[in-house]
């Protein structure tokens, strides 16, 4: 599990390789990742937008920006959390992701929350890369 805290917002990420949706012989690798966002601050916050930076083992970078997450812009009360699961394909057996959420607090102020960098590793990545 990977964690980062920004402005009293804790973000936890747990990636999982999805063997049943991957096809290594055709350079198709798929991961799911579960994100938990925990509001440890004293006021409600709303997740408005996301930014992802996805890098494969060859150094190819893909950037993804958009409103909310999984079709939602969750309002997270103090002491509450929001979790979701999404997925990412790669054409290499390993890579990593990082990013940020754009949040808005109860006063209408915007701030950025770090998504910790996390590793995407095919269980047999070393053998596949040789």
Secondary structure, DSSP 8 states (H G I E B T S, - for coil): -EEEEETTEEEEEEEEE-GGG-BGGGTBEEEEEEEEEEE-SSS-EEEEEEEEEEEETT--EEEEEEESBTTB--EE-TT-EEEEEEEEEESSSEEEEEEEEEEEETTS-EEEEEEEEEEEE-TTHHHHH-
